[in-house]
Amino acid sequence: AGPGSSVCEGFEDEDLTYVHIGANPAADGIPGRPSLTPDEEAMLGSGLAGISAELLARRKRREADDRARRARDRAEEKAECELRKQHRKLEAQLAVEEQRRQRAVKALQQRQARQADFAMDEEIYFRVDEV
């Protein structure tokens, strides 16, 4: 195909390439360009359909990836919430055990003090008996 007879016309402007695609380039202000033949229109249409299908597939993959990421995020949040709940429960159990330990230590100290008092009282009684 020679100049002016191709389906697409490209030109460059500051490292950007623009391509004009249209069924009637002359109507779009490009003089001297013939309209597309039915075969060219069909080829262009199938090419655009392929591009559209690829874009749709990419969008669907991106949406699926987004859904998967959101599902992972929700699962992580749920797991973190469960861990925090278990942590609070263990801290509460630890506090209860610490209170029990402190009460047991206090009871042991009181029992030892009573035993020491009793032993001292017995020693005093023995000394009184010896006199």
C-alpha positions as CSV (number, residue, x, y, z in Angstrom):
1,A,0.0,0.0,0.0
2,G,1.3,3.4,-1.0
3,P,1.1,6.7,0.8
4,G,-2.5,7.7,1.5
5,S,-3.9,4.3,1.1
6,S,-3.0,2.7,4.4
7,V,-5.6,2.1,7.1
8,C,-3.6,4.1,9.7
9,E,-1.7,7.2,9.3
10,G,1.0,8.0,11.8
11,F,3.1,11.0,12.5
12,E,5.6,11.9,15.3
13,D,5.6,14.9,17.6
14,E,8.2,15.2,20.4
15,D,8.8,11.4,20.8
16,L,5.0,10.7,20.8
17,T,3.5,8.8,18.0
18,Y,-0.1,9.6,17.0
19,V,-2.1,7.3,14.8
20,H,-5.3,8.3,13.1
21,I,-7.8,5.5,12.7
22,G,-11.1,6.2,11.1
23,A,-13.6,4.9,8.6
24,N,-13.6,8.1,6.7
25,P,-10.4,10.1,7.1
26,A,-11.5,12.7,4.6
27,A,-14.4,13.5,6.8
28,D,-12.0,13.9,9.7
29,G,-10.2,16.6,7.9
30,I,-7.5,14.6,6.2
31,P,-7.8,15.5,2.5
32,G,-6.8,13.0,-0.2
33,R,-7.4,9.9,1.9
34,P,-9.9,7.4,0.6
35,S,-12.5,5.8,2.7
36,L,-11.8,2.3,4.1
37,T,-12.7,-0.7,2.0
38,P,-15.1,-3.2,3.6
39,D,-12.1,-5.6,4.0
40,E,-10.1,-2.9,5.7
41,E,-13.0,-2.0,8.0
42,A,-13.4,-5.7,8.9
43,M,-9.7,-6.0,9.6
44,L,-9.7,-2.8,11.7
45,G,-12.9,-4.0,13.5
46,S,-11.4,-7.4,14.3
47,G,-8.2,-5.7,15.5
48,L,-10.1,-3.3,17.7
49,A,-12.2,-6.2,19.0
50,G,-8.9,-8.0,19.9
51,I,-7.6,-5.0,21.6
52,S,-10.9,-4.6,23.5
53,A,-10.9,-8.3,24.5
54,E,-7.3,-7.9,25.8
55,L,-8.2,-4.8,27.7
56,L,-11.3,-6.5,29.1
57,A,-9.2,-9.5,30.1
58,R,-6.6,-7.3,31.8
59,R,-9.4,-5.5,33.7
60,K,-10.9,-8.7,34.8
61,R,-7.5,-10.0,36.0
62,R,-6.9,-6.7,37.8
63,E,-10.3,-6.9,39.5
64,A,-9.7,-10.6,40.4
65,D,-6.3,-9.6,41.9
66,D,-8.0,-6.8,43.8
67,R,-10.6,-9.1,45.2
68,A,-8.0,-11.6,46.2
69,R,-5.9,-8.9,47.8
70,R,-9.0,-7.6,49.7
71,A,-9.8,-11.2,50.8
72,R,-6.2,-11.6,52.0
73,D,-6.4,-8.3,53.9
74,R,-9.6,-9.3,55.5
75,A,-8.2,-12.7,56.5
76,E,-5.1,-11.0,58.0
77,E,-7.2,-8.5,59.9
78,K,-9.4,-11.3,61.2
79,A,-6.2,-13.3,62.3
80,E,-4.8,-10.2,64.0
81,C,-8.0,-9.6,65.8
82,E,-8.1,-13.2,67.0
83,L,-4.5,-12.9,68.2
84,R,-5.3,-9.7,70.1
85,K,-8.3,-11.4,71.7
86,Q,-6.1,-14.4,72.7
87,H,-3.5,-12.0,74.0
88,R,-6.0,-10.2,76.2
89,K,-7.4,-13.5,77.4
90,L,-3.9,-14.8,78.3
91,E,-3.1,-11.5,80.1
92,A,-6.2,-11.8,82.1
93,Q,-5.3,-15.4,83.0
94,L,-1.8,-14.2,84.0
95,A,-3.2,-11.5,86.2
96,V,-5.5,-14.1,88.0
97,E,-2.5,-16.4,88.4
98,E,-0.4,-13.6,89.8
99,Q,-3.1,-12.7,92.3
100,R,-3.3,-16.3,93.4
101,R,0.5,-16.5,93.8
102,Q,0.5,-13.3,95.9
103,R,-2.3,-14.7,98.1
104,A,-0.4,-18.0,98.5
105,V,2.8,-16.1,99.4
106,K,1.0,-14.0,101.9
107,A,-0.7,-17.1,103.4
108,L,2.6,-18.9,103.6
109,Q,4.3,-15.8,105.3
110,Q,1.4,-15.6,107.8
111,R,1.7,-19.4,108.5
112,Q,5.4,-19.1,109.0
113,A,4.9,-16.1,111.3
114,R,2.4,-18.0,113.4
115,Q,4.7,-21.0,113.6
116,A,7.6,-18.8,114.6
117,D,5.3,-17.2,117.3
118,F,4.2,-20.7,118.5
119,A,7.9,-21.9,118.6
120,M,8.9,-18.8,120.6
121,D,5.9,-19.4,123.0
122,E,7.0,-23.0,123.4
123,E,10.5,-22.0,124.1
124,I,9.3,-19.5,126.8
125,Y,7.2,-22.3,128.4
126,F,10.1,-24.6,128.4
127,R,12.3,-22.1,130.1
128,V,9.6,-21.3,132.6
129,D,9.3,-25.1,133.3
130,E,13.1,-25.3,133.7
131,V,13.2,-22.7,136.4
